[in-house]
Amino acid sequence: MKLYSTIDKEKGLIEYTDKKRYLWLGSVFFPLLPLYFISVYLKTNNELIFVIPLCISYIVIPILDWLVGSDTSNPPEEIVPLLEDDKYYRYLTFLTVPMHFIVLIACAWTVGSQPLSLFGVVLVAIMAGGYSGIGINTAHELGHKNTWIEKLLAKIVLAVPAYGHFTVEHNNGHHIQVATPNDPASSRMGESIYKFALREIPSTFTRAWHLEEKNLKKLGKSSWSFENQILQSYFISLVFQGSLVLIFGIQIVIFLIIHNVWAWFQLTSANYIEHYGLLREKKANGRYERCKPHHSWNTNYVLSNVVLFHLERHSDHHAYPARRYQSLRNFNNIPELPNGYFGMYLCAYFPWIWFKVMDQRLLNLPHINRDLSKVNICPKKKKLILSEYS
């Protein structure tokens, strides 16, 4: 363990050890899990092996989250500059980028060279898509940083799930309009994840394109120039995924379509649970208040956080998006999810369970206190929700 220390004029010597320093390696190696199951399949020829990674994500990790428990501790603010300057943490994000490429190549090889049934191809595609979806999380951490290498790596890793518009949309769209009715990436009370996906996926792409188009116009550039960040990432996707088709055969196309869609749905799942029903107050001048920690759902479960670069400390991330994952804080009296992200994804896939678990939790938040005017409600469900909870 590495000890960080500094001298504060008022507090004297301040020391801190990040007890999760080496646990963060979980974010690097967790995306490699499909490689193990491919090796097991090669020994057994049992396609059902590829169901196990889904069980790990949606059953095993949620149970372990409860068993291992939460960590609500924060690094001292005086130590944060030292943590942020420690290159070890950013090297972990760098190292994760090639892992996503390796896994997709291995899965494509499996589909292209092994006698899989259509059912087996679908299982491998979903397995691969789940872990490529985590690649969007890697890009999320990298894309918020201001160094050229991190911004470049974000574009590169987004090529794996073919979601090259994400960084532009997320940084300049979602973070500006989060927890408002104007944000297609913020889910509304009464809206199922499936209705949300149909609204979010096309709308965020459109918003990203308009944002990049506007930025390039200011620079006197065409939106179709190669300086378009979205086109840069999608070009890498075309070369990468196109190469997989050329190498492993036309049957890879079906695999890649399923893989891409499932990877996108993992991002949708995260967006759905992160801001469900939360609403920033609209001021007299028509603008919304600054995003605060209570405008995001947070969770401190250790296991799912150390395999997702602390994504689940989402309250601090949205309030202070420049902070690196190792420095993100917990706050008191903020919206807390009852499980980690993987468990909440599974809950969301069954809307009646999600509404039962989350609607009362949402209404009972201290800053809402059952006042429906402070909730971001799905317009089509507003009359029903008002009649039920008023």
Buried (B, 14 or more C-beta within 10 A) or exposed (E): EEEBEBEEEEEEEBEBEBEBBEBBBBBBEBBBBBBEBBEEBEEEEEBEBBBBBBEBBBEBBBEBBBEBEBBEEBBBEBBBEBBBEBEEBBEBBBBBBEBBBBBBBBBBBBBBEBEBEEEBBBBBBBBBBBBBBBBBBBBBBBBBBEEEEBBEBBBBBBBBBBBBBBBBBBBBBBBEBBBBBEBBBBBBBBBBBEBBBEBBBEBBBBBBBBBBBEBBEEEEBEBEEEBBBBBBBBBBBBEBBEEBBEEBBEEBEBBBBBBBBBBBBBBBBBBBBBBBBBBBBEEEEEEBEEBBBBBBBBBBBBBBBBBBBBBBBBBBBBBEEEBBBBBBBBBEEBBBBBBBBBBBBBBBBEBEEBBEBBBEBBBEBEBBEEEBEBBBBBEEBBEEBEEEBE
